[in-house]
Amino acid sequence: MTPAPPSHRVRLDLAYDGTDFSGWAAQPGLRTVQGEVERALRTLLRAEEARLTVGGRTDAGVHARGQVAHLDLDDAQLAKWSGARGAEARDEAGPEDDAAERLRARKLNGVLKRSAPDIAIHRVRLVPDAFDARFSALRRRYEYRLRGEGSPRDPLTARFTAEVPRPLDLPAMQRASDELLGLNDFTTFCKAREGATAIRDLLEFTWRRTEDGAFAARIEADAFCHSMVRALVGAVVAVGSGRIGHEELVGLRDARERSSRFTVMPAHGLSLEEIAYPAEAELAARAERTRARREPLDPTRPVLK
C-alpha cells in the first residue's frame, strides 16, 4: 500500500459579518462562510478539495469576531501557501515565527477580498494533530446586542443590534439570567435534533449597557445547542419586558420543554466572540471527553450553579 503523505494541521482564526451569509455550513446554491473560505483555499492551494472543521457553527445572519476552524494539508499544499520553510516548521525545535503566519493570512485574505470582503482571516498557524476546532474547545463566548423602546436607534450599529419594541428592565433581566446559570438540561431553549443532548454548562450570562445606549449580553458555556443563545436571550427579554415573571421563567427552565411563552431573538444581534482551548498537552483528552455523549439529567435534580 502507498503510505499517506505527511499531513499538517492548520488553524484559522477568522471573523465575518454574517448579514449576507446563509450561515457557516456549506449548502448548495447558497452563500455561506464555509463555502467562501473553502473556495478561496482551493484557489490558493490549487487543490480539488479543502475541507474545514469549525469550532462554532453559526446560523444564517449570525456574526463572528472569534471563529476558529482547522484543515489538514500535505507538504505540497503547505509549501504553496507558506513556502518550503513552512512545511518544515513542525520539525524545528522552536515555534513557527509570526512572519509565516502573517504571510498565510495575507494570501488567503487576498483571495477572499475578490468575492467575500465580509470575511477576515486574522491568523493562520500550524497546530498539533490533536487539535480539533470543534471537539477540543473548552468553552465558547457570545455577545448579544439589543435596544429596547426609548433607546435611540443607531444606523451605524443596526446590522448587529436587535430592536425590541418594549421598555426593558435591565436589573430584572440580570436576575433572570442568573437563574439560568449552571449545568442543566436546556431543552426548553434548544431546537431539537434527533439523538442530540441539550445538557450544557452555562458559565456566564451577564448584561451591560454599551456606550451607544444598547444592552449587550455576555454569554459563555462549554458548548451551545442549536438556537440556544437566542432563545436564552428571548426568555430573559420576556422577563425584562414584563411578559413573563421571574418564577415562570424558572418553571419553564425546569420543564425542559419548548415553549411559546418567549420569542427566539433575531440572528443579527448575535456574534461569536471567542472559543477557548486547553494547552497543547491536553488537546487530545479534551476532544475525547467532548465526544462522549452526556447522560440525561435526573429531572428531580436541582440545577447546579
N, C-alpha and C positions, 0 to 999 in steps of 0.2 A: 504493500500500500504506500502511496505517496504521502509523506508527512505533511501536516498542515503548516502553512507558512507562519513564521513568528508573528504574533499579534501584539498590538499596543492599545491600551485603553486610554481614551482621551475624554476629559471632562470639559463641557462647555458651560459657562456661566453667561446667562443672557437675560435680556429684558425686552418687553414689547407692549405696544398699545394694542389692546385686544379688540378695539372698536370694530374694525373691519375684517376680523377673523371669525371663522365658524369653529372656534375653539382650538385647542392644541392638536388633537389627533387627526392624522391624515384621513381624508374622506374623498371619495371620487367626485369630481365636479365642484368641489368647494375649496375656498381659500382657507388654509389652516396654517398655524405656525410650524408644525412639524413638516407639512408639505413644502413650505417655502424654504426652510433650513435644509431639509434633505435634498431638495432640488439644487440649492446652491452648493452643497457638499459634492454632489455628483459632478457638477460642472467643474468645481475646483480640483477635485481628485481624478477627474476623467474616469469615473467608476460607474458601473451599471447599477450599483446599489450602495446606499449609505443609510443604515437603519439606526435611529436614535431611540434610546430608552430615557424616559423623562422622570423627574422627581415629583412633579405635581401636574396632573393632567387637568388643565384649566378648561372651563366651559366657554361657549361662544360669548364674546363680549367681555370676558374677564381679562384683566391686565396682569403684568408681572414685572417686578423690578429684580427679583432674586430667583429666577427659574434656573434649574440645573438639569443637564442631560448628559448622557455618555454614548460613545460609539467605539467600535473596535476597528483598527486599521492594521494592514500588513506593512512590512518595511517599505515597499514601493510607494504606497499611498502616503505614509508619513513623510517620506522623503520629498514627494511632490509638494506637500503642504508646507513643510518647515525646513527642508534641506537635509542633506545626509547626516549632519550632526544631530538633528532632532531624532533620527532613527536610532542613534547610538546612545541617546541620553539615559535610557533605562539601565545601561550597563556601566555608567560612570559612577564614581564614588559620591559626588556631590549632587545637589538638586539641580534641576534644569534652570537655566538663567531666565530672567524676566524678558529678555530681548526675544527669545524664541516664542514665548507665549504671546507677546505683543504682535509679533510678525504674523502668527497664525490667525489671531483675531482680526488684524487689519486686512488680511487677504480675504477672509470669509465675509467681513463687512463690505468689502469692495464688491463682491459678487451680489450680496443681498441688496445693496443700495440700488441696483437696477430695477428690481421688482418688489422689494419688501423693505423700504426705508423705515417702516414702523417696527422693525426688529433691530436690536443692537446686541452684538456679541461683545461681552466685556472681557472675557478671559478664556483661553484655550490651553489646557495643560495636561501633561501626562500624569496618570494616577495608577496606583496598583491594580492588578487584575481583580482583586477582591472588591474594589469599589463598584457599587451599584447605585445609580442615581435615585432609583425608587426604593429599593429594599434596605439600603444602608442608612437611610435618613433616620435621625433621632427625633426630629420634630420639624414642623412647618409653621410658619407665621404668616398671617394675612392681615391686611388692613381693609376696613370697610368705611367709606366716607358717605355721609348723607347730610341733607339740610332739612330742617323742619320748617313749618309755617312761621313766617316772621323773620327768617334769616334771608338777607338779600341774595338773590341769585347772582352767581359769578360766571359769566360766559367763558372765562378762561379756564375754569375747572369743571365745567358742565359735563365733559366727556367722561370724567371718572368720579362724579358725585351724584348720588341718587337724590331725588326730591320726594319728600314726604309732606302731603298737603294737610298736615295737622300740627298743632303745637306739641312739642316733646319735652318731657321732664327728664333731664339728664341724670340727676341723682336716682330717680326711680329706675331708670334703665341700668344704672350701675348695680343697684341692689338686685335687680333681676338677673343680670349677668353673673353675679357672684353665686347665685343658686344653681347655675349650670356647670360650675367647675367640678373637676374630678373625673375619676374613672366611672364610666356609666355606659349603658346601652342607649345610644342616641337614635333609635329607630324613629322616634317622633319627628326628628329633624333631618332624616335622610331619605332620599329617593331609593326605594327598594331595588336591590339587584339580587337575582337568584343565586343562592349559595354564598352570598357575602354576609359578613357580620358588621354590625353597627357599633360594636364596642370600641370606644376611644377614650383617651385620657386627655381631657380638656385642661390645659395647664394655665392659660391666662385668657381673660376676657375683660379688658379694661377700656374705658371711654375717656376721651379728652376733647376739648374744644380747640379747633385749629385757628391759626392766625387769620384766616379768611372767613371765620364765622361758622364753619361747618362742624359737625360732630364726626370724630374718627374713632373706630373701634380697633383695638389691637387684639387679635385672636390667635392663640397658639395651641397646638395639640401635637401628640405624637404622629397622628395622621387624621385625615378627614374623609368621610364618605361622601357620595355624590350629593351635591346641593346643601351640604351640612352647614357651611358658614353662612350662606344667605338665608337659610331657614332659621338658624340661631338668631341672627340679627333681626329677622322679621318678627320672631316671638318677643324679643326684647323691645322692639319698636311698638308692638301691640300693647305692652305694659306702659311704655313711656307716653303713649297717646291716650291711655285710659280705656282702650278697647277690652283688655282683659286685666284681671287683678293679679297681684303677686301670688296668692295662694293657687289661683287657677293655673298659672304657669308651672308651679311645682307639680300640680296634678297632671298636667299634660306631659311633663318630663317623665314622671313615673309610670304613666300609662303605656309608654312605648308603642304608640300607635300614631299614624299620620292623622293630622287634624286640619280642619278648615278654619280654625279659630285665629290663625295668623297667616300672613302672606309671605311667601318666599320673596326676598328682595331682588331688585333688578341686578343683572350681572355687571353692569358698567361701573357700579360703585365699589367693586371688589378688586384687590390687587394682591398677588402672591409676593410677599416681601423678602422672605428668607427661608432656606432649607438648611438645617444644621446637620453635620455629620460627625461621627466619632474620630478618634485618632486612627491612623493607618492600621495599627496592630489590632484594632477592634472591629474593623470593617466586616470581615467575614462572619464573625459571631453575631454582629448586629443584623446582618442580612438574613441569617438563619433564623434568628428569633422573630423577625418581622414576617417571614414566610409562614411561620407556624400559625395555623388558624386558631383564633381565640375562642375559648369555650363560652357558651351563653352564660349570662349572669343570672343568679337567683333573683327572681322578681321581688322577693321579700327582703332582699339585702339592701341596706341603706347606701346612698351614694357616697363614694369615698372622696374626701376633699383633703 
